[in-house]
């Protein structure tokens, strides 16, 4: 998929070049993953930011944990941004209501 458009704030003086690389999700294949490939690690080093997207309804699986370890070991943690989906469905004693989840983690 290719997208185009003005990916910059209206107040920016110069155009911003943005390249988004969307890879197949970690652990979305039948083959279990315990480490990142050399190719993926090289791409992480070249990127300005790394977005790790995971489902908050379940514990983090082996593949995203392997990615976190690889990012930490390679010294790229300053590029890492973690985003959770389905956070509104997380249950726990310290998160009894949706309004408390919003207030604590927004």
Secondary structure as GFF3:
##gff-version 3
##sequence-region A 1 106
A	DSSP	alpha_helix	38	46	.	.	.	ID=ss1
A	DSSP	beta_strand	50	55	.	.	.	ID=ss2
A	DSSP	alpha_helix	62	73	.	.	.	ID=ss3
A	DSSP	three_ten_helix	77	79	.	.	.	ID=ss4
A	DSSP	beta_strand	80	85	.	.	.	ID=ss5
A	DSSP	three_ten_helix	87	89	.	.	.	ID=ss6
A	DSSP	alpha_helix	98	105	.	.	.	ID=ss7
###
